[in-house]
């Protein structure tokens, strides 16, 4: 009987050890799978573009934070908004990338095509509009409430105008802002309008002129556009375009500048005030982690001030008005608490009238049909119904010198 009991105990121990071995093997296999995960990134331009550099830095930061080695991610730069994007996406998928990101609006149709071709790979597209209606499970869009960041940067602009008015540089009625835009798209309209509303919240007499270059990145055109606005009497310049053209023109002319997608203080120490940008690292980390853990990625993800996706650089005290950082911090706290709304319809008019109803093109289609009521409780609800901007209202106080829809 003792021999039989001993035999049974021995067998139990053998089975237990085998089970432990299997668990260890499973854990090791899971770790190996995570270690083998690869991410691919597609960029419209290279590091010379402030827009693309912002994405590149975020990608490197996210991968480092997740413990990914340099051979676990791949960059494709200078990928145009055409067949080249589809080809690049396919090359990344065939190279073993489990998740692929693209950074430009015009990449979307080609990313969608690649997503259908490689259903086992997750495709994430920044600034896009179709993922929530396309019905393709492995296609995802992302953006952030950058209009809040631009509003805060606008406060810095308004305070600088006030400072110059008080110094006698010009009158309150001459407080005109110039804005260099790429295209007359909702993303740009939302951006310059929120910037203007931020400026007007502290400098009520401010007006704005906007001109469009017809390109996301054209240093010569952006510099010429800024010079045109300065010649028109604009006292401060901002932009939604991706080169150093406008900031350089401002530095040479001694005109204050609020840039975008990163600080230009090294090149423009005398005129750079502040810059807002989207920090894409939180989204990259979220999406890559979801793939690692076998979880689904939101079809349409919106980053916010709270997620750390909307950020401002430090204020350049050499160029900014006194008290600018404190004013930004105060407004930021109100935005986060829901005590302040960028597109509060009580703060602007359209053709002299208050805006109490507006149908926006949220579910984008070929005819750009307006499909969604976006005003709630007196506020235009940007980013609520889709991550990418859909504010395309032309408000009073802003003059478009031209338009360019590409």
TIDOMAR-99435 format. One record per residue (C-alpha): residue number from 1; residue in one letter; chain; y, z, x. Coordinates in pm, 1 decimal. Layout:
BEGIN
  pos  code  unit     north        up      east
  NUM     A     A         Y         Z         X
...
This chain:
BEGIN
  pos  code  unit     north        up      east
    1     X     A       0.0       0.0       0.0
    2     X     A     236.0      85.1     286.7
    3     X     A     160.1    -251.4     449.6
    4     X     A     237.9    -434.6     124.9
    5     X     A     568.4    -248.5      85.4
    6     X     A     664.4    -327.1     443.1
    7     X     A     581.5    -694.3     387.8
    8     X     A     798.9    -707.4      74.8
    9     X     A    1089.8    -541.3     258.6
   10     X     A    1057.8    -789.9     542.7
   11     X     A    1065.6   -1082.9     302.5
   12     X     A    1373.8    -939.9     125.9
   13     X     A    1551.1    -910.1     461.4
   14     X     A    1461.5   -1268.6     551.4
   15     X     A    1596.6   -1399.0     221.5
   16     X     A    1912.4   -1188.8     261.1
   17     X     A    1972.1   -1323.1     609.8
   18     X     A    1920.4   -1679.5     485.8
   19     X     A    2166.2   -1618.3     204.2
   20     X     A    2422.3   -1481.9     446.6
   21     X     A    2369.6   -1780.5     667.8
   22     X     A    2422.2   -2013.6     375.0
   23     X     A    2743.2   -1832.3     278.3
   24     X     A    2868.6   -1847.6     634.7
   25     X     A    2783.4   -2217.4     650.0
   26     X     A    2964.3   -2279.5     319.9
   27     X     A    3271.3   -2093.6     442.1
   28     X     A    3262.4   -2286.0     769.6
   29     X     A    3227.3   -2615.4     584.0
   30     X     A    3526.9   -2522.7     368.8
   31     X     A    3732.0   -2431.1     675.7
   32     X     A    3630.1   -2754.4     843.8
   33     X     A    3732.8   -2951.0     534.6
   34     X     A    4073.1   -2785.2     537.3
   35     X     A    4111.6   -2842.7     910.1
   36     X     A    4027.9   -3209.8     857.7
   37     X     A    4288.1   -3260.5     585.3
   38     X     A    4541.2   -3526.6     676.2
   39     X     A    4882.5   -3605.4     530.4
   40     X     A    5073.4   -3930.3     552.1
   41     X     A    5449.7   -3978.9     521.4
   42     X     A    5638.8   -4299.8     446.1
   43     X     A    6010.8   -4317.3     530.8
   44     X     A    6261.2   -4586.5     436.6
   45     X     A    6441.6   -4563.3     770.5
   46     X     A    6401.4   -4366.2    1092.2
   47     X     A    6565.2   -4055.7    1237.0
   48     X     A    6902.4   -4234.0    1263.1
   49     X     A    6933.5   -4203.4     884.2
   50     X     A    7049.2   -3857.7     776.8
   51     X     A    6848.5   -3904.3     457.2
   52     X     A    6519.8   -3984.5     628.2
   53     X     A    6573.7   -3732.5     907.5
   54     X     A    6601.4   -3462.1     641.1
   55     X     A    6257.9   -3562.7     508.1
   56     X     A    6108.6   -3588.3     857.6
   57     X     A    6225.5   -3241.9     955.7
   58     X     A    6087.4   -3099.9     631.2
   59     X     A    5751.5   -3269.7     685.3
   60     X     A    5718.0   -3128.2    1035.8
   61     X     A    5824.5   -2783.6     918.0
   62     X     A    5580.1   -2781.7     626.5
   63     X     A    5288.3   -2898.6     839.8
   64     X     A    5366.8   -2636.5    1103.2
   65     X     A    5392.4   -2363.9     838.4
   66     X     A    5050.8   -2466.3     705.9
   67     X     A    4895.7   -2455.4    1051.0
   68     X     A    4834.6   -2830.4    1067.5
   69     X     A    4811.1   -2988.4    1409.2
   70     X     A    5004.2   -3303.4    1499.8
   71     X     A    4693.4   -3518.0    1458.5
   72     X     A    4670.1   -3405.6    1095.3
   73     X     A    4978.8   -3593.4     982.2
   74     X     A    5105.1   -3946.5    1029.8
   75     X     A    5455.3   -4097.2     996.2
   76     X     A    5540.5   -4452.0     890.5
   77     X     A    5909.4   -4527.6     951.5
   78     X     A    6138.7   -4816.9     856.2
   79     X     A    5923.1   -4905.9     556.6
   80     X     A    6122.1   -5127.3     321.3
   81     X     A    6111.9   -5107.6     -57.1
   82     X     A    5867.0   -5393.2     -91.3
   83     X     A    5512.5   -5502.3     -12.0
   84     X     A    5550.3   -5324.3     321.9
   85     X     A    5536.4   -4994.2     135.2
   86     X     A    5206.8   -5080.6     -34.9
   87     X     A    5064.1   -5194.0     298.0
   88     X     A    5176.4   -4873.5     470.2
   89     X     A    5027.8   -4658.8     192.9
   90     X     A    4696.6   -4841.4     216.7
   91     X     A    4690.1   -4805.4     595.0
   92     X     A    4745.3   -4430.8     564.4
   93     X     A    4474.0   -4398.7     300.6
   94     X     A    4228.6   -4599.6     511.6
   95     X     A    4317.7   -4380.0     811.1
   96     X     A    4183.7   -4080.6     618.5
   97     X     A    4498.4   -3930.4     467.9
   98     X     A    4417.1   -3710.7     167.9
   99     X     A    4777.9   -3697.3      47.6
  100     X     A    5060.3   -3945.8     102.5
  101     X     A    5434.4   -3897.5      48.8
  102     X     A    5705.4   -4162.2      15.4
  103     X     A    6077.4   -4084.6      27.3
  104     X     A    6275.2   -4365.9    -135.8
  105     X     A    6336.1   -4461.1    -499.7
  106     X     A    6239.9   -4825.9    -447.5
  107     X     A    5903.0   -4729.5    -298.1
  108     X     A    5771.5   -4621.2    -636.9
  109     X     A    5612.2   -4939.8    -775.6
  110     X     A    5424.2   -4992.1    -450.4
  111     X     A    5311.0   -4629.5    -434.4
  112     X     A    5188.0   -4664.7    -793.6
  113     X     A    4989.5   -4972.4    -695.2
  114     X     A    4834.9   -4790.2    -399.3
  115     X     A    4752.0   -4487.4    -616.9
  116     X     A    4548.5   -4710.5    -845.6
  117     X     A    4374.5   -4862.8    -544.2
  118     X     A    4281.3   -4524.6    -392.4
  119     X     A    4215.7   -4280.1    -680.1
  120     X     A    4070.6   -4016.7    -447.2
  121     X     A    4401.5   -3988.4    -256.2
  122     X     A    4704.2   -3801.1    -392.9
  123     X     A    5033.3   -3996.2    -383.1
  124     X     A    5362.6   -3806.9    -406.4
  125     X     A    5690.0   -3990.8    -447.3
  126     X     A    6035.4   -3838.9    -407.1
  127     X     A    6314.9   -3944.1    -646.7
  128     X     A    6079.6   -4142.9    -871.5
  129     X     A    6075.5   -4153.7   -1251.0
  130     X     A    5743.2   -4291.3   -1371.4
  131     X     A    5472.2   -4037.6   -1289.6
  132     X     A    5513.9   -3841.7   -1613.7
  133     X     A    5457.1   -4156.7   -1822.7
  134     X     A    5237.7   -4377.8   -1600.3
  135     X     A    4912.2   -4202.3   -1686.7
  136     X     A    4785.6   -4223.4   -1327.0
  137     X     A    4634.4   -3885.9   -1237.6
  138     X     A    4694.2   -3908.6    -861.8
  139     X     A    5060.7   -4016.4    -883.2
  140     X     A    5328.0   -3746.1    -866.7
  141     X     A    5709.2   -3739.8    -863.7
  142     X     A    5938.3   -3474.3    -721.6
  143     X     A    6309.2   -3405.3    -696.5
  144     X     A    6541.1   -3102.9    -693.3
  145     X     A    6846.2   -2977.6    -878.1
  146     X     A    7068.5   -3103.2    -595.5
  147     X     A    7355.1   -3139.1    -842.3
  148     X     A    7388.1   -2761.1    -808.7
  149     X     A    7421.4   -2795.3    -431.3
  150     X     A    7677.6   -3071.5    -468.9
  151     X     A    7873.0   -2858.2    -716.3
  152     X     A    7886.5   -2577.2    -460.0
  153     X     A    7996.5   -2823.4    -190.6
  154     X     A    8261.7   -2943.1    -434.9
  155     X     A    8400.5   -2591.3    -452.4
  156     X     A    8453.0   -2608.1     -75.2
  157     X     A    8633.9   -2940.1    -124.3
  158     X     A    8857.3   -2799.8    -398.1
  159     X     A    8951.1   -2499.9    -187.4
  160     X     A    9044.2   -2728.6     101.3
  161     X     A    9265.3   -2934.1    -131.3
  162     X     A    9435.5   -2615.2    -248.4
  163     X     A    9494.6   -2509.1     110.2
  164     X     A    9656.1   -2842.0     194.7
  165     X     A    9867.7   -2832.5    -122.4
  166     X     A    9991.4   -2482.7     -35.5
  167     X     A   10069.6   -2601.4     317.6
  168     X     A   10292.2   -2874.8     172.8
  169     X     A   10073.9   -3162.1     297.2
  170     X     A   10086.5   -3320.2     -50.3
  171     X     A   10148.9   -3223.1    -410.9
  172     X     A    9890.3   -3103.5    -662.3
  173     X     A    9917.6   -3438.7    -840.9
  174     X     A    9823.6   -3615.3    -516.0
  175     X     A    9500.3   -3419.7    -473.1
  176     X     A    9270.7   -3721.7    -477.1
  177     X     A    8913.5   -3719.1    -346.0
  178     X     A    8736.2   -4028.8    -216.0
  179     X     A    8362.0   -4077.6    -254.0
  180     X     A    8138.0   -4332.5     -80.7
  181     X     A    7831.8   -4409.9    -292.1
  182     X     A    7535.8   -4634.3    -224.3
  183     X     A    7456.5   -4768.1    -571.9
  184     X     A    7580.0   -4702.5    -924.4
  185     X     A    7253.0   -4532.4   -1016.1
  186     X     A    7215.0   -4210.1   -1214.6
  187     X     A    7120.1   -4022.9    -896.5
  188     X     A    7453.4   -4113.6    -735.8
  189     X     A    7654.5   -4070.1   -1057.6
  190     X     A    7503.7   -3724.6   -1109.9
  191     X     A    7587.4   -3636.6    -750.8
  192     X     A    7950.3   -3743.7    -739.9
  193     X     A    8018.9   -3600.7   -1086.1
  194     X     A    7877.0   -3258.3   -1000.5
  195     X     A    8072.5   -3260.9    -673.5
  196     X     A    8390.5   -3348.2    -863.4
  197     X     A    8333.4   -3076.0   -1124.0
  198     X     A    8286.5   -2822.4    -845.3
  199     X     A    8613.9   -2930.3    -684.9
  200     X     A    8796.6   -2922.1   -1018.7
  201     X     A    8669.4   -2572.9   -1093.5
  202     X     A    8908.7   -2445.8    -824.1
  203     X     A    9159.2   -2734.7    -802.2
  204     X     A    9220.8   -2847.9   -1164.8
  205     X     A    9454.9   -3132.8   -1069.6
  206     X     A    9197.0   -3309.6    -851.7
  207     X     A    9100.3   -3669.7    -924.3
  208     X     A    8844.6   -3893.6    -757.7
  209     X     A    8795.8   -4256.4    -655.6
  210     X     A    8445.1   -4390.8    -593.2
  211     X     A    8337.5   -4706.7    -413.7
  212     X     A    7981.7   -4837.3    -360.2
  213     X     A    7837.9   -5006.8     -53.3
  214     X     A    7526.3   -5161.5    -212.4
  215     X     A    7304.4   -5004.7      53.0
  216     X     A    7155.1   -4664.2     122.2
  217     X     A    7215.4   -4709.5     493.6
  218     X     A    7488.8   -4933.5     633.5
  219     X     A    7705.3   -4758.7     888.8
  220     X     A    7966.3   -5034.1     905.3
  221     X     A    8000.2   -5062.7     527.0
  222     X     A    8018.6   -4686.4     482.6
  223     X     A    8285.1   -4653.3     750.3
  224     X     A    8487.9   -4934.1     594.6
  225     X     A    8451.1   -4777.4     250.3
  226     X     A    8579.5   -4442.3     376.7
  227     X     A    8873.6   -4610.3     550.1
  228     X     A    8958.5   -4795.9     226.2
  229     X     A    8961.1   -4469.8      33.0
  230     X     A    9177.1   -4301.3     297.3
  231     X     A    9420.5   -4593.8     282.8
  232     X     A    9429.2   -4548.6     -96.2
  233     X     A    9560.7   -4197.3     -48.5
  234     X     A    9240.9   -3994.2     -73.8
  235     X     A    9289.2   -3659.4      96.8
  236     X     A    8922.7   -3564.9     138.9
  237     X     A    8604.7   -3773.6     154.7
  238     X     A    8244.4   -3711.3      54.3
  239     X     A    7950.2   -3945.4      18.8
  240     X     A    7604.8   -4027.3    -108.0
  241     X     A    7504.0   -4270.1     163.9
  242     X     A    7291.4   -4205.2     464.9
  243     X     A    7468.4   -4295.6     788.8
  244     X     A    7740.2   -4135.9     997.7
  245     X     A    7985.1   -4408.0     888.0
  246     X     A    8198.2   -4202.7     649.5
  247     X     A    8200.7   -3879.0     853.8
  248     X     A    8298.1   -4073.2    1166.9
  249     X     A    8583.4   -4245.8     984.4
  250     X     A    8707.4   -3905.5     865.7
  251     X     A    8694.2   -3753.5    1212.9
  252     X     A    8890.9   -4044.0    1358.4
  253     X     A    9149.6   -4023.7    1079.3
  254     X     A    9168.5   -3644.1    1072.0
  255     X     A    9063.7   -3633.0     706.4
  256     X     A    8842.1   -3347.2     581.2
  257     X     A    8483.7   -3445.6     499.8
  258     X     A    8200.5   -3294.3     297.2
  259     X     A    7883.8   -3466.9     413.3
  260     X     A    7532.2   -3486.3     271.6
  261     X     A    7180.7   -3420.3     403.2
  262     X     A    7284.5   -3214.7     700.0
  263     X     A    7562.3   -3087.8     920.0
  264     X     A    7776.5   -3336.5    1112.1
  265     X     A    7963.0   -3062.5    1298.4
  266     X     A    7849.3   -3181.1    1641.9
  267     X     A    8002.5   -3526.2    1591.9
  268     X     A    8283.7   -3422.0    1359.0
  269     X     A    8388.2   -3068.5    1460.3
  270     X     A    8743.2   -3097.8    1329.8
  271     X     A    8678.8   -3241.1     983.6
  272     X     A    8327.9   -3138.4     872.3
  273     X     A    8346.1   -2863.6     607.3
  274     X     A    7995.1   -2820.1     462.7
  275     X     A    7693.8   -3021.8     351.9
  276     X     A    7437.3   -2987.4      75.5
  277     X     A    7083.7   -3119.8      92.9
  278     X     A    6739.4   -3101.3     -60.1
  279     X     A    6495.0   -2907.8     154.0
  280     X     A    6165.5   -3089.0      95.9
  281     X     A    5952.4   -2839.8     290.4
  282     X     A    5875.3   -2623.0     -17.1
  283     X     A    5744.2   -2924.4    -207.4
  284     X     A    5541.7   -3054.5      85.5
  285     X     A    5382.1   -2713.6     131.8
  286     X     A    5310.8   -2680.9    -240.0
  287     X     A    5148.2   -3026.1    -268.9
  288     X     A    4944.2   -3007.5      52.1
  289     X     A    4821.7   -2658.1     -35.4
  290     X     A    4714.7   -2783.3    -379.2
  291     X     A    4502.1   -3052.5    -216.0
  292     X     A    4351.3   -2798.9      26.2
  293     X     A    4258.2   -2568.6    -260.2
  294     X     A    4139.8   -2842.1    -493.1
  295     X     A    4416.0   -2773.4    -743.8
  296     X     A    4618.0   -3024.1    -943.7
  297     X     A    4972.2   -3125.2    -846.4
  298     X     A    5241.9   -3137.8   -1111.7
  299     X     A    5310.6   -3491.3   -1230.8
  300     X     A    5683.4   -3415.1   -1215.1
  301     X     A    5806.3   -3125.8    -997.3
  302     X     A    6164.2   -2997.2    -975.7
  303     X     A    6282.3   -2780.7    -688.6
  304     X     A    6571.6   -2539.3    -741.4
  305     X     A    6800.3   -2294.9    -565.9
  306     X     A    6535.0   -2031.1    -634.7
  307     X     A    6254.4   -2228.2    -468.0
  308     X     A    6470.5   -2285.6    -160.1
  309     X     A    6479.5   -2658.0    -232.9
  310     X     A    6859.0   -2680.9    -273.0
  311     X     A    7047.1   -2558.9      32.3
  312     X     A    7385.8   -2575.1     201.4
  313     X     A    7469.2   -2570.0     568.9
  314     X     A    7690.1   -2302.7     714.5
  315     X     A    8057.8   -2353.1     640.7
  316     X     A    8259.9   -2483.9     934.5
  317     X     A    8542.9   -2229.5     948.7
  318     X     A    8746.1   -2459.0    1173.5
  319     X     A    8787.5   -2711.7     893.0
  320     X     A    8722.9   -2513.9     573.8
  321     X     A    8977.1   -2312.0     376.2
  322     X     A    8970.2   -1936.1     413.3
  323     X     A    8731.3   -1768.6     171.5
  324     X     A    8515.4   -2077.8     118.3
  325     X     A    8182.5   -1914.5     203.3
  326     X     A    8251.7   -1624.2     -33.2
  327     X     A    8349.6   -1860.4    -316.7
  328     X     A    8030.7   -2059.9    -270.6
  329     X     A    7818.3   -1744.5    -267.3
  330     X     A    7980.1   -1617.7    -587.6
  331     X     A    7922.2   -1947.4    -772.8
  332     X     A    7566.6   -1972.4    -639.1
  333     X     A    7483.2   -1630.7    -779.7
  334     X     A    7615.2   -1734.4   -1121.0
  335     X     A    7411.9   -2055.5   -1116.9
  336     X     A    7095.9   -1862.6   -1034.6
  337     X     A    7160.8   -1610.6   -1313.3
  338     X     A    7230.8   -1881.7   -1570.5
  339     X     A    7591.3   -1768.1   -1609.9
  340     X     A    7728.9   -2100.7   -1485.4
  341     X     A    7619.3   -2454.7   -1570.5
  342     X     A    7722.8   -2756.8   -1365.5
  343     X     A    7739.9   -3000.1   -1657.9
  344     X     A    7899.5   -2765.3   -1908.8
  345     X     A    8053.4   -3011.2   -2155.6
  346     X     A    8351.2   -2780.0   -2203.4
  347     X     A    8463.2   -2863.7   -1846.9
  348     X     A    8501.6   -3240.2   -1884.9
  349     X     A    8581.7   -3516.9   -2131.7
  350     X     A    8473.3   -3877.2   -2178.4
  351     X     A    8753.1   -4110.3   -2290.1
  352     X     A    8950.7   -3806.6   -2393.0
  353     X     A    8679.4   -3657.3   -2610.3
  354     X     A    8428.6   -3376.9   -2567.5
  355     X     A    8068.1   -3485.3   -2521.8
  356     X     A    7853.4   -3317.9   -2787.3
  357     X     A    7556.6   -3555.4   -2796.4
  358     X     A    7400.0   -3791.6   -2543.9
  359     X     A    7080.0   -3994.5   -2536.9
  360     X     A    6955.3   -4043.1   -2181.8
  361     X     A    6696.9   -4280.4   -2040.9
  362     X     A    6437.3   -4021.2   -1938.8
  363     X     A    6115.6   -4216.3   -2004.5
  364     X     A    6213.8   -4513.8   -1792.1
  365     X     A    6108.2   -4854.3   -1918.1
  366     X     A    6196.3   -5214.0   -1835.3
  367     X     A    6479.6   -5219.1   -2091.2
  368     X     A    6628.1   -4883.1   -1980.6
  369     X     A    6631.2   -4766.1   -2340.6
  370     X     A    6796.1   -4431.7   -2416.6
  371     X     A    6518.4   -4208.0   -2548.5
  372     X     A    6600.0   -3837.3   -2514.7
  373     X     A    6878.7   -3612.8   -2645.7
  374     X     A    6983.0   -3413.0   -2339.8
  375     X     A    7270.1   -3193.3   -2457.1
  376     X     A    7169.1   -2843.6   -2562.3
  377     X     A    7409.9   -2561.7   -2649.9
  378     X     A    7701.7   -2757.2   -2508.6
  379     X     A    7537.7   -2833.0   -2172.6
  380     X     A    7405.0   -3163.2   -2037.9
  381     X     A    7056.8   -3050.0   -1930.8
  382     X     A    7002.4   -3236.2   -1606.5
  383     X     A    6653.9   -3196.4   -1450.7
  384     X     A    6502.4   -3038.3   -1763.7
  385     X     A    6327.3   -3345.0   -1905.5
  386     X     A    6249.4   -3516.4   -1574.6
  387     X     A    6291.1   -3417.6   -1212.4
  388     X     A    6491.9   -3725.4   -1109.1
  389     X     A    6856.5   -3735.8   -1225.3
  390     X     A    6945.4   -3910.1   -1551.6
  391     X     A    7312.3   -3809.7   -1577.8
  392     X     A    7491.7   -4145.6   -1587.6
  393     X     A    7804.7   -4050.9   -1783.6
  394     X     A    8143.8   -4172.9   -1659.0
  395     X     A    8377.0   -3877.3   -1713.7
  396     X     A    8757.0   -3867.7   -1715.3
  397     X     A    8929.2   -3806.1   -1383.7
  398     X     A    8693.6   -4028.9   -1185.2
  399     X     A    8784.7   -4392.9   -1118.8
  400     X     A    8522.0   -4642.6   -1005.0
  401     X     A    8682.5   -4899.1    -776.6
  402     X     A    8371.1   -5117.9    -813.2
  403     X     A    8005.8   -5097.3    -918.6
  404     X     A    7684.0   -5199.5    -748.1
  405     X     A    7344.6   -5181.8    -919.7
  406     X     A    7158.5   -5358.3    -640.5
